[in-house]
Amino acid sequence: MNKPTRFYSDKQEKAVAKAVGGKQQSNSGATPFQKSDIVTDQWAIEAKTKTSESKSFSIKKEWLEKNAEEAFAMNRQYNALVFDFGDNGTRYYVIDEKTFLKLKEAEENQ
């Protein structure tokens, strides 16, 4: 019996929240005031998952734009998209260049 997509999404969101020290949003952030899937004090994170193992993953520009808007609305400084290939392996985080350069600069100043 196949499990519903929500099962896989919930499992991924919980794992990401634990990994980043964040909080999983109720109903995947689909409420009027709680947006994104996972939040921390500084980050709004949108999670996308595959329900079966795959060798590719397509990223939609609208996901990135919507999460950036939600991060701004929730007063979060950063936003990211996290995904995996449905294999319970490595999770990958997509960030914009401005955020990457801030992280790079912080690393260099340590």
N, C-alpha and C positions, 0 to 999 in steps of 0.2 A: 504494500500500500504506500503510495506516494504521500509525503507530508506536504502541507500547504507552504507556499512561499513565505508566509509570515513566520513560520517556525524557523526557517533558515535566517531570515532577517533578524528576528529577535535574538537568536543565538549569537549572530555576528555583532549586533549592537551591544549586547552584554559584555562580550569579550573585548571589544574596542573600549568601552567605558572603563572596564577594569584596567586595561593596558595604559590608558592615558590619564587615569585618576579622575574620570569625568562621571557624568550622570546620564543615563539613558532617558530620553524624553518619553513621556506618555504618548501612546498611539503614534510612534515614529514622528513626533513633532507636528502632527496634523491638528493641533488645537490652535485657537486664535492667538495665544500668548507664548506658547512653547513651540519653538521652531527648531529645525534641524533634528537629527537623530540622537546625537550625543553632544553635550556641552560641558565645558570647563569654565573657569573664570575668564579665560582669554579666548577660547576657541569655540567655534560652531562647526560640527563635523557631520557631514552627510554620508551615510553608509549605503553602499550598493553591494549586493551579493548575488552569486550564482547558486542555483539549487542543485547543480551537478557539475562535475569537473569539466573544465574547459581550457583551451589553450589560448583563448583570446577574450578580450573584454572591450566593448565599445563605450566610450565616454561621451556623453552629450553635453554640449556647451551650455544648454539651458539648466542642467543640474548645477554647474559651477556658478552661473550667474544668479540663480535663485538662492543658493546657499550664501553667496556673498551679500545679497540683499537681506537675507534673514539674519546673518551675523551682524550687520550694521543695525538692523532694527532691534536686536537684542543687546546692543552695545558690547559686542565681542570684537576684539581687535583682529583676530585671525579666523580664517575658515579653511577647511580642507574637505576633500572627498576621499573616502577610504573604500577600497574594494579588494576582493580576492578572486581567485580563479575557481572557487567552489571545491577546493581540495583540502581545506583546513590547514593550508600552508601559510606562507608569508602573506601578510596584508600590505597593500601599497597605498600610500597617501599622496594625493595630488594637491599641490599648492601653486599659487601664482608666483611669478618671478620676483615681485616686490617682497613677498614673504620669504622666499628662498634667500634673497640677498640680505634681509635682516638677520636671518638665522646664520648665514655665512659670516656676516660682520660680527655678530655676538661671539661666534666660535673663535674668530681671529683675535678678539679682544680679551680672551681668557688668559 
